[in-house]
Every structure is written in C-alpha cells, then in structure tokens.
Amino acid sequence: MSQVHRFSDFSVKVVQADLLRLVGYKTQHAPDGQLQTLIAEATAEAEKLAMPQAMFALFEKKGVPEGSHLFSFFAGSPDAGAASAAASESASTLRGQEVALSVCTIGPLLEERVSEYSASGELTRGLILDAAGSVLAEAVCDYANEKICAMAAQRSLYTTCRVSPGYGRWKIEEQKIIFGLLPADSIGVTLTRSFMMIPRKSVSFAVRLMRERPHGEPVSPCALCGREDCEFRR
C-alpha cells in the first residue's frame, strides 16, 4: 500500500439536476412551488450538515487477496458490471498497474436529522434531505476521484471510471477487503456485519491506473452496471 491520502478541508454542493432526479423528476417538468421550497430548504440544510471526508491509497497486485473480484482488476478482467459493447476493451489495455481504493463520507449529522424528521412526521422533508445527502456523498466521491486522476496524470498513467462493491458483478461482500486494506475508521466510517457502511451516506470505490490509454470513448459507471431500474442511474 502506498501513502494514505486523506481530505477533509473542502466543501461540496448539491447538484440540483441530480437531486430532482432522485426525488422523481426525471423529465423537464419542474416541481410545484411548495415542493420547490422544500427542495431549496433541504439543499441548504444538507450542505450545512455535511462534513465531507475522503481517503484513498494505491495498491499493487500483491496487496490484494487472490481470487477476489478486486484482484481480477489487475488481470485485465472486464468491468465490474454487465458486459457492454461500450465498456469492452482489450485485456492488455485494461490490465491495471495499480488500483486506487477510496472511502468517502459526508458524516452522520444529515442522517440523524433525517431520522428526526421521520420521527416528527415530516416524511417529505426527510426524504428530500436524504436524497440531497446521497447527491453530496457522490460529490465527495467526485472530489476524491479527481485527486486520484491528478496523481495518475503526474505519473503519466491513465485511469478507468470508478466502480463500487454491490454494483454489477462486484459483490457487496468485498467491502470487507477494502476496509481491511484502508483505515476507514480514521475518517469515521465503519462496516457492519452485512457489509453496509456507517454513516450510511458513505461510498467506497476502486479506480484502475494503467500505463496505456483505454480504447474508445470514456464510459460512465452506469454503463458498467446491469441495474437498469437504479434510481441513481444517469
């Protein structure tokens, strides 16, 4: 494992288009006035409650358990999701030199506030705030991903799009591998027996670093996953 890189002195913003999609507005129709007010209030509250933290480290093949899906990243295995023409690339190109593993979170305050709203019967407000928290968690991932890409570029390496356990063919059980390799508890993230992260608004992911540029156009992580009905699908 290389040096562990931690980040906490940064802020994240709610992307309104992503929030609207999560609350059910996938078309051009705007929500009504009352809902717009709730969304604006939830956005402001979410950004205030968020305590973004991220960490990542680079790993070579020898540091990853043999036989795991994560191990296959070094062997030129295809993506961690469903096979697709857009995602297929030659094994020689996909063979990873290193893999960056990352854990990101916005902390526990937002989900605690969501629980308070649910307990007081303010279900709609709680649901919108929860969705805003999901958007912010992805924004933290974007921040960490950019740091990984910048480090790779400094070393004249290329990166793939990020993938996470629990999506596509990468089983959620392999969360324990990531948490065995990264000291995620140092940013307040732990793993339950069912491989879910606490705080809930936390995300883990992997990015491959390669010597050769991937063939074809850049691929969205959603193109690598077979969950067509996923609410987060872009």
C-alpha positions as CSV (number, residue, x, y, z in Angstrom):
1,M,0.0,0.0,0.0
2,S,1.2,3.5,-0.8
3,Q,0.7,6.5,1.4
4,V,-2.9,7.0,2.6
5,H,-4.2,10.4,1.4
6,R,-6.9,12.0,3.5
7,F,-9.0,15.1,2.7
8,S,-11.4,17.0,5.0
9,D,-10.8,20.7,4.3
10,F,-13.2,21.0,1.4
11,S,-16.9,21.6,0.7
12,V,-19.4,20.0,-1.6
13,K,-22.6,21.3,-3.2
14,V,-25.9,19.6,-4.1
15,V,-26.3,19.3,-7.9
16,Q,-29.9,20.2,-8.4
17,A,-30.4,18.1,-11.5
18,D,-29.3,15.0,-9.6
19,L,-31.4,15.9,-6.6
20,L,-34.5,16.3,-8.8
21,R,-33.9,13.0,-10.5
22,L,-33.7,11.2,-7.1
23,V,-37.0,12.8,-5.9
24,G,-38.7,11.6,-9.1
25,Y,-38.4,14.5,-11.6
26,K,-36.6,12.8,-14.5
27,T,-38.3,15.0,-17.1
28,Q,-38.2,18.7,-17.9
29,H,-41.3,19.3,-15.7
30,A,-40.3,21.4,-12.6
31,P,-41.8,20.7,-9.2
32,D,-44.6,22.9,-7.9
33,G,-44.0,25.9,-5.7
34,Q,-44.3,24.2,-2.3
35,L,-42.0,21.3,-3.3
36,Q,-39.5,23.8,-4.8
37,T,-39.4,25.5,-1.4
38,L,-38.8,22.1,0.4
39,I,-36.1,21.3,-2.1
40,A,-34.4,24.6,-1.6
41,E,-34.5,24.3,2.2
42,A,-33.3,20.7,2.0
43,T,-30.4,21.7,-0.2
44,A,-29.3,24.5,2.2
45,E,-29.6,22.2,5.2
46,A,-27.8,19.3,3.6
47,E,-24.8,21.5,2.6
48,K,-24.7,22.8,6.2
49,L,-24.9,19.4,7.8
50,A,-22.4,17.7,5.5
51,M,-18.9,17.0,6.9
52,P,-17.2,15.7,3.8
53,Q,-14.1,13.5,4.3
54,A,-12.4,11.2,1.8
55,M,-9.4,8.9,1.7
56,F,-7.6,6.8,-0.8
57,A,-4.4,4.8,-1.3
58,L,-2.8,2.9,-4.2
59,F,-2.4,-0.8,-4.1
60,E,-0.4,-3.2,-6.2
61,K,-1.5,-6.7,-7.1
62,K,0.5,-8.4,-4.3
63,G,-1.5,-6.4,-1.7
64,V,-4.9,-7.7,-2.8
65,P,-6.4,-11.1,-1.9
66,E,-6.0,-13.5,-4.8
67,G,-9.3,-14.8,-6.2
68,S,-11.3,-11.7,-5.3
69,H,-13.1,-9.6,-7.9
70,L,-10.8,-6.8,-6.9
71,F,-7.8,-9.0,-7.7
72,S,-9.2,-9.5,-11.2
73,F,-8.8,-5.8,-11.9
74,F,-5.0,-6.4,-12.3
75,A,-5.5,-9.3,-14.7
76,G,-7.3,-7.4,-17.4
77,S,-10.8,-8.5,-16.3
78,P,-13.6,-6.6,-17.9
79,D,-15.7,-4.1,-16.0
80,A,-17.4,-4.7,-12.7
81,G,-20.8,-4.5,-14.3
82,A,-22.7,-6.1,-17.1
83,A,-20.9,-6.7,-20.3
84,S,-21.5,-4.0,-22.9
85,A,-20.0,-3.0,-26.2
86,A,-19.2,0.4,-24.9
87,A,-17.3,-0.9,-22.0
88,S,-15.4,-3.7,-23.7
89,E,-11.7,-3.2,-24.2
90,S,-8.8,-5.4,-24.8
91,A,-7.3,-7.3,-21.8
92,S,-3.9,-5.9,-22.5
93,T,-5.2,-2.3,-22.3
94,L,-7.3,-2.9,-19.2
95,R,-4.5,-4.6,-17.3
96,G,-4.0,-2.4,-14.2
97,Q,-0.7,-1.4,-12.9
98,E,-2.2,-0.3,-9.6
99,V,-5.7,0.1,-8.1
100,A,-6.8,3.1,-6.1
101,L,-9.2,2.3,-3.3
102,S,-11.2,5.1,-1.7
103,V,-13.8,5.6,1.0
104,C,-15.8,8.8,1.2
105,T,-18.4,10.1,3.5
106,I,-20.5,13.2,4.5
107,G,-20.6,12.2,8.1
108,P,-23.5,11.3,10.4
109,L,-25.3,14.6,11.0
110,L,-27.5,14.6,7.9
111,E,-28.9,11.1,8.5
112,E,-29.5,11.9,12.1
113,R,-31.6,14.9,11.0
114,V,-33.5,12.7,8.6
115,S,-34.4,10.4,11.4
116,E,-35.6,13.4,13.4
117,Y,-37.9,14.5,10.6
118,S,-39.3,10.9,10.2
119,A,-40.0,10.7,13.9
120,S,-41.8,14.0,13.9
121,G,-43.9,13.0,10.8
122,E,-42.2,15.3,8.4
123,L,-41.7,12.5,5.9
124,T,-41.4,14.5,2.7
125,R,-38.9,16.9,4.2
126,G,-36.9,13.9,5.4
127,L,-37.0,12.1,2.1
128,I,-35.8,15.1,0.2
129,L,-33.0,15.8,2.7
130,D,-32.0,12.1,2.5
131,A,-31.8,12.4,-1.3
132,A,-29.7,15.5,-1.0
133,G,-27.3,13.6,1.2
134,S,-26.9,10.9,-1.5
135,V,-26.0,13.6,-4.0
136,L,-23.5,15.1,-1.6
137,A,-21.9,11.7,-1.0
138,E,-21.4,11.3,-4.8
139,A,-19.9,14.8,-4.8
140,V,-17.3,13.7,-2.3
141,C,-16.5,10.7,-4.5
142,D,-16.1,13.1,-7.4
143,Y,-13.6,15.1,-5.3
144,A,-11.6,12.0,-4.4
145,N,-11.7,10.7,-7.9
146,E,-10.3,14.0,-9.2
147,K,-7.4,13.7,-6.8
148,I,-6.7,10.2,-8.0
149,C,-6.8,11.2,-11.6
150,A,-4.4,14.2,-10.9
151,M,-2.0,11.9,-9.1
152,A,-2.1,9.4,-12.0
153,A,-1.5,12.2,-14.6
154,Q,1.6,13.3,-12.7
155,R,2.9,9.8,-13.2
156,S,1.9,9.6,-16.8
157,L,-0.8,7.0,-16.0
158,Y,-4.4,6.7,-17.2
159,T,-7.4,5.9,-15.1
160,T,-10.7,4.0,-15.6
161,C,-14.0,5.1,-14.3
162,R,-14.8,4.2,-10.7
163,V,-16.7,1.2,-9.6
164,S,-18.1,0.2,-6.2
165,P,-18.9,-3.1,-4.4
166,G,-22.5,-4.0,-4.7
167,Y,-22.9,-2.9,-8.3
168,G,-22.8,-5.2,-11.3
169,R,-20.8,-8.3,-10.7
170,W,-18.8,-6.9,-7.8
171,K,-20.3,-8.5,-4.7
172,I,-21.1,-6.3,-1.7
173,E,-19.2,-8.8,0.5
174,E,-15.9,-7.5,-0.9
175,Q,-16.4,-4.3,1.1
176,K,-14.5,-6.2,3.8
177,I,-11.5,-6.3,1.5
178,I,-11.5,-2.6,1.1
179,F,-12.0,-2.0,4.8
180,G,-9.2,-4.5,5.5
181,L,-6.8,-2.5,3.3
182,L,-7.9,1.1,4.2
183,P,-8.1,2.6,7.7
184,A,-11.6,3.9,7.0
185,D,-12.3,4.3,10.7
186,S,-9.8,7.2,10.7
187,I,-12.5,9.3,8.8
188,G,-15.3,7.8,11.0
189,V,-16.5,5.1,8.6
190,T,-17.1,1.5,9.8
191,L,-18.6,-1.6,8.2
192,T,-21.5,-3.6,9.6
193,R,-21.7,-7.4,9.5
194,S,-24.0,-7.1,6.5
195,F,-21.2,-5.1,4.7
196,M,-23.1,-1.8,4.9
197,M,-21.2,1.4,5.8
198,I,-21.9,3.6,8.8
199,P,-22.6,6.5,8.3
200,R,-25.0,5.5,5.6
201,K,-24.0,8.4,3.4
202,S,-20.7,6.8,2.6
203,V,-19.3,5.3,-0.6
204,S,-16.3,3.1,-1.4
205,F,-14.9,2.7,-4.8
206,A,-12.0,1.5,-6.9
207,V,-10.2,3.0,-9.9
208,R,-7.6,1.3,-12.0
209,L,-4.4,3.1,-13.0
210,M,-2.9,1.9,-16.3
211,R,0.2,2.7,-18.5
212,E,-1.9,2.8,-21.7
213,R,-4.9,4.9,-22.5
214,P,-8.2,3.0,-22.5
215,H,-9.6,2.4,-26.0
216,G,-12.8,4.1,-27.2
217,E,-14.8,6.9,-25.6
218,P,-15.0,7.5,-21.8
219,V,-17.5,5.2,-20.2
220,S,-20.0,6.2,-17.5
221,P,-20.0,4.0,-14.4
222,C,-23.7,3.5,-15.1
223,A,-22.8,1.8,-18.5
224,L,-20.9,-0.8,-16.5
225,C,-23.9,-1.8,-14.3
226,G,-26.8,-4.0,-15.2
227,R,-29.3,-2.3,-12.9
228,E,-31.5,-0.6,-15.4
229,D,-34.0,0.4,-12.7
230,C,-31.5,2.0,-10.4
231,E,-32.7,5.4,-9.0
232,F,-29.1,6.8,-9.3
233,R,-28.8,5.8,-13.0
234,R,-27.7,8.7,-15.2
